[in-house]
């Protein structure tokens, strides 16, 4: 069994997690990666004494075994941190998840009163007759009220996803929006209620871990262990075709250094975007499957990295900017993750600009993107223009799966089609079209290895990163 030929597409945490665990079970998989580095979105760039991630990454998990594996890989390199996140709007900073004290203190008094009265009426109405959650907007309004939605949730969601929140799925809100009882928070702010508030939304837990040398250290350690165990990593390699006989994948074709290579395949683990996987299959899938794959959209991301002539901007890990007039939607400060992320006396900021491939923002010149971004930071009184020592851009075409109202039916059709192949496992954010975190991707890789070793394909990976156990 261990002599089975396993091909893994993608060297992110999911793909490398699978390779790492497979080598422990005696397999020697081939890993095909388009980039010249490992880690995917969890890669760390290092240059001139700076560390740069693709946006803020914090490692946390509800699965103690995953934490234990990463600790075993990195040892003392993995350090504890306590998350601090805020939102900047209406010229003030607000804690996130929303804090009643901040809202009462910083919002104009008439707006704060409107928010809480609206919230109270919403709660009362839903107790009498629960409202339906038809889309992202209705889901949030049903839990926070219309006024808070109009102030923060609506503008930020429209900005990040480039779509009317009415056209986004309510399941997306259920996964990623932290639900808190604002009346409970108000009573605690006024000192009228004590004890645990039972707020345990895993996506916003305070404690997390971060490697001193950047989140990419996790993938680098996985890759090193996998190669020691006999795995072969093919970097700067482009998968071009996947051949099958109708029931099983038989071989994978890839190009590297101008040459074409053929890998016989007994098991395929794919973490590449699910649409790319399907479009690469020969014979091609039926037209309705191809169309469903085309209809699954990813949101792209432009990153602007700033080197600063100051050691610190804030003590936040990241800050959200819902104002549509500000081109970036989030900034993060690496030095609050790791003191080794910049030279002594220097600092850095990472700005995230979401867009769609080929849209107005994606095609805007980098000079204009830079100017608009710096102006946004200056207007927020976070930096002065003279603080910037240098900058550069990076782009990711497949950053976030976009959960429109039809994504579930499209995804179900693709899953049904791929389920007809007895030796295919898909995983990771792009492979499953699921907005997951690094720990989920890693666990998916471990589960993929277990499925192959036990020949129980399709039994474990798909259950990782779904439901309230992860996001609720």
Residue, then its C-alpha position, 0 to 999 in steps of 0.5 A: x500500500x505504501x508504494x502507491x503513487x500519490x500526487x499532491x497539487x499545491x504546497x500550502x499547509x493542506x498539501x504539505x500537511x498531507x505530504x508530511x503525514x504520508x511520509x510518516x506512513x511510508x509513502x513518498x508523494x510528489x508535490x507540485x507547486x506553481x510558486x518558487x516557494x512553499x506555503x501558499x497564502x501562509x508563506x512569509x517573505x524575508x528581505x533586508x531584516x523584514x518579515x512579510x506575510x500575506x496579510x495577518x495570520x494567527x495560528x489557533x485551533x480547537x483541536x489540541x492535536x493540531x497545536x501539538x503537531x505545530x509545537x513539535x515542528x517549531x518548538x520555542x519558535x512558536x510564541x503566544x500572543x493575545x489578539x487586539x483588533x479594532x475598526x476605524x470608522x467615523x474618525x474613531x477606533x472601536x474594539x472588534x468584536x464590537x464593545x458596548x463601552x466603545x460604542x457608547x463612548x465614541x459614537x455620537x450619543x444620538x447614533x448610539x441610542x439609535x443603535x441600541x434601541x434598534x437592536x432591542x426592537x430587533x430582538x423583541x420582534x425575533x422573539x415574537x416571530x423569527x425573521x428569515x435569513x435569506x442573505x448576508x444582509x438579513x442575517x446581520x440585521x436580524x442579529x444586530x439591527x438595521x442601524x449597526x448594519x448600515x454603519x459598519x457591517x453593510x459598508x465593510x462587506x460591500x467593500x471587501x466583496x465588491x457585491x451588494x450584501x443581499x447577493x451574498x449567502x447567509x451561511x457566510x455571515x454565520x461562519x465569520x461574523x462574531x455574534x455578541x449580545x449587545x445588551x449583555x455588553x451594555x450591562x457589563x459596561x455599566x457594572x450591572x452584570x458580572x461573570x462569564x459572558x459566554x462569548x466563545x466564537x472561535x474565530x475571535x478567540x484572544x489567544x493565538x500562536x505565531x512563529x518568530x520567523x513568520x507564519x511561513x515557518x510552519x510550511x517550511x518545517x512541514x516541507x523539510x520533514x516531508x522531504x526527509x521522509x522521501x517526498x519530492x517537491x517540484x517547485x515552479x511547476x505548472x500542472x497542465x492536465x489530469x488524465x482519468x479513465x472515468x473512475x480513477x485519476x491515472x496520471x498528472x502532467x506538469x511542466x517545469x523548466x520548459x520540460x513536460x513531465x508525466x506522473x503516474x497517479x494512484x491517489x490525487x490530493x488537490x488543494x488548487x482552486x477547484x475550478x482549475x482542477x476540473x478544467x484540467x481533467x481529460x476527458x473534460x467534465x460535462x458542460x454543466x459541471x464546467x459551467x458550475x466551476x466557472x460560476x464559483x468566484x474568488x476575490x482577488x487581493x492586492x497587498x501594499x507593504x510599507x517599510x517605516x522609519x518608526x518602530x510602532x504605529x499602534x499596538x493592534x494586530x490589525x484594523x478594519x476600515x469600512x469607509x468605502x472612500x478608503x481604498x484598503x479594507x484592512x491593515x496589519x502591523x507585523x511587529x505586533x506579531x513578532x519583534x523580529x519582523x523589522x530591524x531595530x527602530x523600524x516598523x512596517x505595515x501591510x495594507x490589503x486591497x480587495x478586488x476582482x481580477x481585471x476590475x477597475x482596482x486590479x488595473x489601477x496603476x501601482x502609483x495611484x494605489x500607493x498614493x490613495x493608500x498613503x492618503x488614507x493612512x495620513x487621514x486616519x492620523x496613523x502615519x506621516x508621509x515622511x515615515x515611509x522608507x520604501x514599499x512594494x506590492x504583491x498580488x493574489x488572484x485567488x484570495x477568498x472564495x466568494x459566497x454568492x447566493x448560488x455557490x452552494x448549488x454550484x459547489x454541490x454539483x462539483x462535489x458530486x462529480x468529483x465524488x465519482x472518482x474513487x482516488x481524488x481528495x480535495x482540500x484547503x481553502x481553494x480546493x474545497x472553496x471554503x474560507x478556512x484558517x491555517x489550522x483547518x488546512x493543516x488538519x485537512x492535509x492530515x486527514x487526507x493522508x489518513x484517508x489514503x492510508x486506510x483507503x477510506x476516501x471521502x470520509x474525513x477531509x470534508x468534515x474539517x472547517x465546517x459548522x459551529x465547532x469551528x466558527x460558531 
